[in-house]
Amino acid sequence: MAKKYTVKGKVWLWPGEQGAWHFVHIDKKTSETIKEKHTRVRRGFGSVRVIATIGKTSWKTSIFPDRRSGTYLLPLKASVRNAEGIAEGDSITFSLDM
């Protein structure tokens, strides 16, 4: 059964020397629902496959659990950020198709 979630979040940069990775947190409530309903098949690092959409850009990716926040993280590839004009600190709305 396919499910679509619409989420709002703020883009942030992974700290450290390799700070090229941009992410957005998936809110706690949606993260808990995803964990309950979509993690029957375990993948590497506890990831869950999704089709993410921001604006007119859709791509296949995985979301990853973040132990510190208790939420999932959506990585934002440079090609997606460039296509949609997204930068660190931006608040964005995106959808996840499971």
C-alpha positions, 0 to 999 in steps of 0.5 A: 500500500503506497503512502504519501507524506508531506513534510516541512523542515529546515535545511542544515549542513552536516557538521565537520570537515566534509560539510558538503552534505545537506539534510532536512529532518522529518518531524517526530510524528511523521518519523514515528509513523514511518517507523511503525508502518514502513520498516518491516524490511531492514535496510543498511543503516536502518534506511527506508527507500522513498521517492522524494519530491521538492517542487518539480524535482523527484528522485529515488533515495533513502531516508535514514534514522538519526539517533540524536533527534529521534527522527529520519533525515532526508539527504538533499543532493546537490543536483536537487538543491541546484534545481530547486534553488535550495540553500542551508537554512531554507525552510522547505516543504517536500513529499515522501512516497513510500 
